[in-house]
Amino acid sequence: MSRPTNRRQDNHKISRELFVLTYGALVAQLCKDYEKDEDVNKYLDRMGYDIGIRLVEDFLARSAVRKCRSYSETVDVIAQVAFKMYLGITPSVSCSNTTENQFFLMLDKNPLVDFVEELPAGRCSLCYCNLLCGVIRGALEMVHLAAEVTFVQDRLKGDDVTEIGITFLKKLEDKKHKRQK
């Protein structure tokens, strides 16, 4: 039996709490699987990167944002639209005074750590939310912007704020296939 065409399909959204708890369980399992924090950080970054390269299509379709003309405009869209759309927060943005390609996102509230008070014992170099860096890096790469994305400060490590640094490296070339004659 087919569904009526005038009936709109509902988007099933996972609850925020379930996502945060599942993410916590994932990080806990990775800490058991890998002895070194660097290995866990790399795994989370890679996982985030894979999510980012797929998420950008959904973001562009749902947000209807226009092509950004500058790095600062790109970071503003990430902070004001993407973070709001997917995490329900709007980080503040600051720019490095020395370069025009380095920006910082300050998260007053990080939803991925809602149920986390501190890092596990002996895991002082763990970047618990490194998945976010990978997501941003992967999404930027899909719109032809190479970037280095890292945590600069983290409340879980005793800092006053959680801060993500984005350094744009270069614009990637469009890989257009030329017709051979």
Buried (B, 14 or more C-beta within 10 A) or exposed (E): EEEEEEEEEEEEEEEEEEBBEEBBEBBEEBBEEBEEBEEBBBBBBBBBBEBBBEBBEEBBEEEEBEEBEEBBEBBBBBBBBBBEEBBEEBBEBEBEEEEEBBBBBBBEEBBBBBEBEEBBEEBEEBBBBBBBBBBBBBBBBBBEBEBEBBBBBBBBBEEEBBBBBBBBEEEEEEEEEEEEE
